[in-house]
Amino acid sequence: MGRIYELAPSILSADFLKLGDQLETLERCGVKWLHIDVMDGQFVPPVSFGEPVIRSIRKEGSLFFDCHLMTEEPARFIAGMKEAGANGMTVHAEACRHLDRTLEEIHSAGMKTGVALNPATPLSALTYVLDKTDMVLIMTVNPGYGGQAYIRGMTRKIRETRRMLDEAGYPDVPVEVDGGIRQDNIDEVLEAGASVIVSGSAVFKGDICANVRGFTEKIRAFRAAQKLS
């Protein structure tokens, strides 16, 4: 099937008074994924949105709902996320008492799995769950707040994650990156091995379609260069 390359705008940076219109704009401009940060005020300080909001915006189109749970014991929310319309559910290794079981339950509910790692969490947290992991999310900022600057040391971690997946026999499992990704540093994370790009303010601030086009053109150019090399 091959590795997927997608831009996944984070609605944490959307204008909630215009959310429906902005989702329509994203889809019209060719976006296929939507990154939805679910925060419980415990794993991270803020509280964001949950199942009622996801259920409501699910009516707006056919985007892949990439739900990122920044919550303690996210297994509690598996049934609710599925019912609300989540397509993928990414959980933090740091927040799961039984990560292996949680990933099994997400798969059993019919959703794709993702495992997220905070900047200081070692890759060894993934070692024994790679066979149940559909995507690895590398946090390139400390989680909880939008608008933070990219932590440059995470470029090495992205590269090491990509190498780990390839050497373990999972070349098609994508590495997602979340935090501080803009058009002026997307090349760095792509070259390191990321292929699902989460971006919030750099997509929603200003002309959404122009911003999406800028990101997708860079992704397209990178893929073309890879084919030629």
C-alpha positions in Angstrom: 0.0 0.0 0.0 2.9 2.4 0.7 3.3 5.0 3.4 0.7 7.8 3.6 1.5 11.5 3.4 -1.1 13.8 4.8 -1.6 17.3 6.2 -3.8 17.0 9.3 -4.9 20.5 10.4 -5.5 20.8 14.1 -8.9 22.4 15.0 -7.4 23.5 18.3 -6.5 26.7 16.3 -9.8 27.0 14.4 -12.3 29.8 14.9 -15.1 28.0 16.8 -17.7 30.6 15.7 -16.9 29.6 12.1 -15.9 25.9 12.6 -18.4 24.4 10.2 -17.4 26.8 7.4 -13.8 26.3 8.1 -14.1 22.5 7.9 -15.9 22.9 4.5 -13.1 25.1 3.4 -10.5 22.5 4.4 -12.3 19.8 2.5 -12.8 22.0 -0.6 -9.0 22.8 -0.6 -8.1 19.1 -0.7 -7.5 18.2 3.0 -8.3 14.6 3.9 -7.4 14.4 7.6 -8.5 16.5 10.6 -6.5 16.4 13.8 -8.7 16.6 16.9 -7.1 17.2 20.3 -9.2 15.8 23.2 -7.9 17.1 26.5 -9.2 16.3 30.0 -7.5 18.8 32.2 -5.5 16.1 33.9 -3.0 14.7 31.5 -2.5 18.2 30.3 -3.8 21.4 32.0 -6.4 22.6 29.5 -9.8 21.1 28.8 -10.7 21.1 25.1 -13.6 19.3 23.5 -15.0 15.8 23.6 -17.5 13.5 22.1 -20.4 16.0 21.6 -18.3 18.3 19.5 -16.8 15.4 17.4 -20.3 14.0 16.9 -21.5 17.4 15.7 -18.7 18.1 13.2 -18.8 14.5 11.9 -21.9 15.7 9.9 -19.8 18.3 8.0 -18.1 15.9 5.6 -15.9 12.9 5.0 -12.6 13.9 6.6 -10.6 11.3 8.4 -10.9 12.2 12.1 -7.5 11.7 13.6 -8.4 12.0 17.3 -5.5 12.6 19.7 -6.4 11.9 23.3 -4.4 13.9 25.8 -6.2 12.2 28.6 -5.5 10.0 31.6 -6.4 6.3 30.9 -7.8 7.0 27.4 -9.3 3.5 27.2 -12.3 5.0 29.1 -13.2 6.9 25.9 -12.9 4.2 23.2 -16.6 3.4 22.8 -17.5 7.1 23.0 -14.9 8.1 20.4 -16.1 5.4 18.0 -19.8 6.4 18.4 -18.9 10.0 17.9 -17.3 9.3 14.5 -13.5 9.0 15.2 -11.6 7.1 12.5 -8.3 6.9 14.4 -7.5 7.2 18.1 -4.1 8.1 19.2 -3.2 7.6 22.9 -0.2 8.6 24.9 2.1 5.8 26.1 2.6 7.9 29.3 -1.2 7.9 30.0 -2.0 4.2 29.6 -1.6 1.7 32.4 -2.0 -1.2 29.9 -1.0 0.2 26.5 -1.1 -3.2 24.7 -4.7 -3.8 25.9 -5.8 -0.3 25.0 -4.5 -0.7 21.4 -6.3 -4.0 21.1 -9.5 -2.4 22.3 -9.2 0.5 19.8 -8.7 -2.0 17.0 -11.7 -4.1 18.2 -13.8 -1.0 18.1 -12.9 -0.6 14.4 -10.6 2.4 14.6 -6.9 2.9 13.6 -4.5 3.1 16.5 -1.8 5.6 17.2 0.8 5.9 20.0 2.0 9.3 21.0 5.2 10.0 22.7 6.0 13.3 24.6 9.4 14.9 23.9 11.2 13.3 26.8 9.6 9.8 26.4 12.1 7.3 24.9 11.3 5.2 21.9 11.6 2.1 24.0 8.0 2.7 25.0 7.1 1.4 21.5 9.2 -1.8 21.5 6.5 -4.3 22.4 3.5 -2.7 20.8 4.6 -2.1 17.2 2.5 -4.9 15.9 -0.6 -3.1 17.2 0.4 0.4 16.2 -0.9 1.9 12.9 0.8 5.3 13.5 3.4 6.8 15.8 2.9 10.4 16.9 6.0 12.3 17.9 5.2 15.4 20.0 7.5 18.1 18.8 6.3 20.4 21.7 5.2 19.6 25.2 1.5 18.8 24.9 -1.4 21.0 26.0 -1.1 24.3 24.2 -1.2 25.5 20.6 1.2 28.0 19.2 4.4 26.7 20.8 7.8 26.7 19.0 9.2 23.4 17.5 11.7 21.7 19.8 14.7 21.2 17.4 16.0 18.2 19.2 12.9 16.3 18.0 14.2 16.1 14.5 16.7 13.5 15.7 13.8 11.6 17.5 11.7 11.6 14.3 14.7 10.2 12.4 15.3 7.5 15.0 11.6 6.6 15.0 11.5 6.2 11.3 14.6 4.0 11.4 13.1 1.9 14.2 9.9 1.2 12.3 11.8 0.4 9.1 14.2 -2.0 10.8 11.4 -3.7 12.7 9.6 -4.4 9.4 7.0 -1.7 9.5 8.0 0.7 6.6 4.4 1.7 5.9 3.6 2.8 9.5 3.6 6.6 9.3 5.3 8.9 11.7 3.1 11.9 12.6 4.5 15.1 14.1 2.6 17.6 16.2 3.7 20.9 17.5 5.3 24.0 15.9 5.2 22.8 12.3 5.1 25.6 9.8 6.0 26.0 6.1 9.5 27.1 7.0 10.3 23.9 8.9 8.2 21.2 7.3 11.1 20.2 5.0 13.2 19.4 8.1 10.6 16.9 9.5 9.8 15.4 6.1 13.5 14.7 5.5 13.7 13.2 9.0 10.9 10.7 8.2 7.6 12.3 9.2 4.8 11.9 6.7 1.6 13.0 8.6 1.9 16.7 9.4 -0.2 18.3 12.1 -0.4 22.0 12.0 -2.8 24.4 13.7 -2.2 28.2 13.6 -0.1 27.9 10.4 -3.2 26.5 8.6 -6.0 28.5 10.2 -4.3 31.9 10.5 -5.0 33.9 7.4 -6.0 32.4 4.1 -6.8 28.7 4.9 -6.7 27.5 1.3 -3.4 29.4 0.6 -1.9 27.9 3.7 -3.0 24.4 2.8 -1.7 24.8 -0.7 1.7 25.9 0.7 2.0 22.8 2.9 0.7 20.3 0.3 3.1 21.7 -2.4 6.0 21.1 -0.1 4.8 17.6 0.7 4.4 16.9 -3.1 7.8 18.3 -3.9 9.4 16.1 -1.2 7.7 13.0 -2.5 8.7 13.8 -6.1 12.3 14.3 -5.0 12.2 11.0 -3.2 11.1 9.2 -6.3 13.9 10.7 -8.3 16.7 9.9 -5.8 
